[in-house]
Amino acid sequence: MATIQNLKQSINRNVEAIMPQDDQKEAFKNALESYFNKIKANEHESEEFQKGVFKDFLEEIIPDKQINTRGKIDLAIYNGKSTESNVGVIVEYKKLDNKAEMMSLDNLNTRGAS
């Protein structure tokens, strides 16, 4: 006979151990709102300026990882606290009002005409 479980009961204990707590969710929400406000207020600023605002956001929500450029990569989130560790995430950042190079549903793989 099948037993019906709620979501909390059905989550693997290992997954449950890494689930964010309510205060972490609130801190993320606040950091995201702050990022959106800063970027919207500076939507005509340069790509480098906007990328710096995004880097600040990432450093606030992922304090235990190195976040920096790497070669021609706009931003890299390293697997450790130094650039000696491997890159775990690559970020290609585009200026908010750069419609020509921004990906869309019709063109997911774009960097513009450069």
Legacy VTK file of the C-alpha trace (Angstrom):
# vtk DataFile Version 3.0
C-alpha trace
ASCII
DATASET POLYDATA
POINTS 114 float
0.000 0.000 0.000
1.342 3.462 -0.971
1.880 6.115 1.667
1.151 9.724 0.806
3.865 12.114 1.990
4.017 15.878 2.106
6.923 17.709 0.475
9.060 17.864 3.636
8.645 14.135 4.207
9.592 13.279 0.625
12.784 15.335 0.437
15.972 13.363 0.795
17.733 14.240 4.077
20.896 15.243 2.196
18.927 17.740 0.128
17.111 19.019 3.183
20.455 19.721 4.873
21.438 22.215 2.155
18.061 23.923 1.815
18.288 27.639 2.663
16.813 28.796 5.940
14.158 31.527 6.074
16.699 34.191 7.064
18.911 33.194 4.122
15.956 33.435 1.746
15.140 36.900 3.099
18.771 38.034 2.748
18.808 36.783 -0.859
15.538 38.562 -1.617
16.870 41.825 -0.161
20.162 41.536 -2.082
18.291 40.802 -5.321
15.953 43.777 -4.840
18.957 46.012 -4.145
20.711 44.729 -7.293
17.616 45.349 -9.441
17.213 48.875 -8.041
20.878 49.761 -8.624
20.953 48.327 -12.127
17.669 49.961 -13.151
18.842 53.336 -11.809
22.003 52.936 -13.886
20.628 51.187 -16.981
22.498 53.527 -19.349
25.848 53.139 -17.566
28.642 51.131 -19.184
28.760 47.348 -19.239
31.763 47.467 -16.880
29.815 49.551 -14.347
26.812 47.206 -14.486
29.066 44.145 -14.280
30.601 45.630 -11.123
27.136 45.984 -9.569
26.411 42.349 -10.467
29.756 41.227 -8.983
28.871 43.056 -5.744
25.530 41.189 -5.696
27.223 37.828 -6.259
29.800 38.494 -3.538
26.986 39.311 -1.113
25.070 36.092 -1.773
28.098 33.809 -2.314
30.628 35.109 0.227
32.744 31.946 0.349
33.763 31.876 -3.336
36.203 33.910 -5.420
34.382 35.971 -8.062
36.531 37.660 -10.663
37.388 37.740 -14.338
39.448 35.016 -15.963
41.065 35.614 -19.311
38.298 36.880 -21.567
35.538 35.609 -19.239
33.475 38.553 -17.925
32.998 36.994 -14.495
33.935 33.605 -13.134
32.713 32.060 -9.915
35.526 29.863 -8.695
34.982 26.649 -6.756
37.148 27.996 -3.943
38.237 31.226 -2.298
41.136 31.921 -4.659
41.799 32.186 -8.383
43.984 29.096 -8.012
40.813 26.981 -7.733
38.868 25.790 -10.764
36.163 27.909 -12.362
32.725 26.532 -11.504
30.481 29.086 -13.243
31.126 31.346 -16.233
29.133 34.582 -16.511
28.871 36.509 -19.794
27.565 39.917 -18.781
25.715 42.258 -21.131
24.776 45.875 -20.585
21.095 46.179 -19.709
20.208 48.218 -22.816
22.413 46.209 -25.227
19.605 44.626 -27.242
21.831 43.613 -30.173
23.976 41.224 -28.105
21.331 40.091 -25.616
20.104 36.540 -26.060
16.433 35.987 -26.804
14.076 33.073 -27.334
14.785 33.328 -31.063
18.561 33.522 -30.632
19.974 31.834 -27.539
23.572 31.770 -28.795
24.584 35.340 -29.529
27.378 37.799 -28.922
26.322 40.299 -31.563
28.128 41.193 -34.748
31.586 41.542 -33.171
LINES 1 115
114 0 1 2 3 4 5 6 7 8 9 10 11 12 13 14 15 16 17 18 19 20 21 22 23 24 25 26 27 28 29 30 31 32 33 34 35 36 37 38 39 40 41 42 43 44 45 46 47 48 49 50 51 52 53 54 55 56 57 58 59 60 61 62 63 64 65 66 67 68 69 70 71 72 73 74 75 76 77 78 79 80 81 82 83 84 85 86 87 88 89 90 91 92 93 94 95 96 97 98 99 100 101 102 103 104 105 106 107 108 109 110 111 112 113
